[in-house]
Amino acid sequence: MAQTFPLGVLPTATEVSAIAVSRNIYRESAAGGTIVSAIASIFTIAAGVAVALVMTA
């Protein structure tokens, strides 16, 4: 559980955005989604690390 938990807090839109940009489809929306996802991941990764530390203590 502790090893798979961090996967849930990683940015999810990055791969989809890369595919959209590479195919010239929804480039602006994809870029915006990547920015939002990256900013949100700052908080979700921090929360995930905190939860993982609590689970291992």
FIKOLZA-1660 file (N, C-alpha, C; in steps of 0.1 Angstrom, whole numbers, plus 5000, padded with zeros to 4 digits):
% residues 57
   i   px   py   pz ch aa at
   1 5008 4988 5000  A  M  N
   1 5000 5000 5000  A  M CA
   1 5009 5013 5000  A  M  C
   2 5019 5013 5008  A  A  N
   2 5027 5025 5009  A  A CA
   2 5035 5027 4997  A  A  C
   3 5038 5017 4989  A  Q  N
   3 5045 5018 4977  A  Q CA
   3 5036 5023 4965  A  Q  C
   4 5024 5019 4965  A  T  N
   4 5015 5023 4954  A  T CA
   4 5008 5037 4957  A  T  C
   5 5007 5041 4970  A  F  N
   5 5000 5053 4973  A  F CA
   5 5006 5065 4966  A  F  C
   6 5019 5067 4964  A  P  N
   6 5024 5079 4957  A  P CA
   6 5019 5080 4943  A  P  C
   7 5016 5070 4937  A  L  N
   7 5011 5070 4923  A  L CA
   7 4998 5078 4922  A  L  C
   8 4990 5078 4932  A  G  N
   8 4977 5086 4932  A  G CA
   8 4979 5101 4933  A  G  C
   9 4991 5105 4937  A  V  N
   9 4992 5120 4939  A  V CA
   9 5001 5126 4928  A  V  C
  10 5005 5119 4918  A  L  N
  10 5013 5124 4907  A  L CA
  10 5004 5132 4898  A  L  C
  11 5009 5141 4890  A  P  N
  11 5001 5149 4880  A  P CA
  11 4996 5139 4870  A  P  C
  12 4983 5140 4867  A  T  N
  12 4977 5131 4857  A  T CA
  12 4975 5136 4843  A  T  C
  13 4975 5149 4842  A  A  N
  13 4972 5155 4829  A  A CA
  13 4985 5156 4820  A  A  C
  14 4996 5153 4825  A  T  N
  14 5009 5156 4818  A  T CA
  14 5009 5147 4805  A  T  C
  15 5007 5134 4806  A  E  N
  15 5008 5125 4795  A  E CA
  15 4997 5129 4784  A  E  C
  16 4985 5131 4788  A  V  N
  16 4975 5135 4779  A  V CA
  16 4978 5148 4772  A  V  C
  17 4983 5157 4779  A  S  N
  17 4987 5170 4773  A  S CA
  17 4998 5168 4763  A  S  C
  18 5008 5160 4766  A  A  N
  18 5019 5157 4756  A  A CA
  18 5013 5151 4743  A  A  C
  19 5004 5142 4744  A  I  N
  19 4998 5136 4732  A  I CA
  19 4991 5146 4724  A  I  C
  20 4983 5154 4731  A  A  N
  20 4975 5165 4724  A  A CA
  20 4983 5174 4717  A  A  C
  21 4994 5179 4723  A  V  N
  21 5003 5189 4717  A  V CA
  21 5010 5182 4705  A  V  C
  22 5015 5170 4707  A  S  N
  22 5022 5163 4696  A  S CA
  22 5013 5161 4684  A  S  C
  23 5000 5160 4685  A  R  N
  23 4991 5158 4674  A  R CA
  23 4984 5171 4670  A  R  C
  24 4988 5182 4676  A  N  N
  24 4982 5196 4673  A  N CA
  24 4967 5196 4675  A  N  C
  25 4963 5190 4686  A  I  N
  25 4948 5190 4689  A  I CA
  25 4947 5196 4703  A  I  C
  26 4938 5206 4704  A  Y  N
  26 4935 5212 4717  A  Y CA
  26 4948 5217 4724  A  Y  C
  27 4957 5223 4717  A  R  N
  27 4970 5227 4722  A  R CA
  27 4969 5236 4734  A  R  C
  28 4960 5247 4733  A  E  N
  28 4959 5256 4744  A  E CA
  28 4952 5250 4756  A  E  C
  29 4942 5242 4754  A  S  N
  29 4935 5235 4765  A  S CA
  29 4945 5226 4772  A  S  C
  30 4953 5219 4764  A  A  N
  30 4962 5209 4769  A  A CA
  30 4973 5216 4778  A  A  C
  31 4978 5227 4773  A  A  N
  31 4988 5234 4781  A  A CA
  31 4982 5239 4794  A  A  C
  32 4970 5244 4794  A  G  N
  32 4963 5249 4806  A  G CA
  32 4961 5238 4816  A  G  C
  33 4957 5226 4810  A  G  N
  33 4955 5214 4819  A  G CA
  33 4968 5210 4825  A  G  C
  34 4979 5211 4818  A  T  N
  34 4992 5207 4824  A  T CA
  34 4996 5216 4835  A  T  C
  35 4994 5229 4833  A  I  N
  35 4997 5239 4843  A  I CA
  35 4989 5237 4856  A  I  C
  36 4976 5235 4854  A  V  N
  36 4967 5233 4866  A  V CA
  36 4971 5220 4873  A  V  C
  37 4974 5209 4865  A  S  N
  37 4978 5197 4871  A  S CA
  37 4991 5198 4879  A  S  C
  38 5000 5205 4873  A  A  N
  38 5013 5206 4880  A  A CA
  38 5012 5214 4893  A  A  C
  39 5004 5225 4892  A  I  N
  39 5002 5233 4905  A  I CA
  39 4995 5225 4915  A  I  C
  40 4985 5218 4911  A  A  N
  40 4977 5209 4921  A  A CA
  40 4986 5198 4927  A  A  C
  41 4996 5193 4918  A  S  N
  41 5004 5182 4923  A  S CA
  41 5013 5187 4934  A  S  C
  42 5017 5200 4935  A  I  N
  42 5025 5205 4946  A  I CA
  42 5018 5201 4959  A  I  C
  43 5005 5204 4960  A  F  N
  43 4998 5201 4972  A  F CA
  43 4994 5186 4974  A  F  C
  44 4991 5179 4963  A  T  N
  44 4987 5165 4965  A  T CA
  44 5000 5157 4968  A  T  C
  45 5011 5160 4963  A  I  N
  45 5023 5153 4966  A  I CA
  45 5027 5155 4981  A  I  C
  46 5026 5168 4985  A  A  N
  46 5029 5171 4999  A  A CA
  46 5020 5163 5008  A  A  C
  47 5007 5163 5005  A  A  N
  47 4997 5156 5013  A  A CA
  47 5000 5141 5013  A  A  C
  48 5003 5136 5001  A  G  N
  48 5006 5121 5000  A  G CA
  48 5018 5117 5008  A  G  C
  49 5028 5126 5008  A  V  N
  49 5040 5123 5016  A  V CA
  49 5037 5123 5031  A  V  C
  50 5029 5132 5035  A  A  N
  50 5025 5133 5049  A  A CA
  50 5017 5121 5053  A  A  C
  51 5008 5116 5044  A  V  N
  51 5000 5104 5047  A  V CA
  51 5009 5092 5048  A  V  C
  52 5018 5091 5038  A  A  N
  52 5027 5080 5038  A  A CA
  52 5036 5079 5051  A  A  C
  53 5040 5091 5055  A  L  N
  53 5048 5091 5068  A  L CA
  53 5040 5087 5080  A  L  C
  54 5028 5091 5080  A  V  N
  54 5019 5087 5091  A  V CA
  54 5016 5072 5091  A  V  C
  55 5015 5067 5079  A  M  N
  55 5012 5052 5077  A  M CA
  55 5024 5044 5081  A  M  C
  56 5036 5049 5080  A  T  N
  56 5048 5041 5083  A  T CA
  56 5052 5043 5097  A  T  C
  57 5046 5053 5104  A  A  N
  57 5050 5056 5118  A  A CA
  57 5044 5046 5128  A  A  C
% end
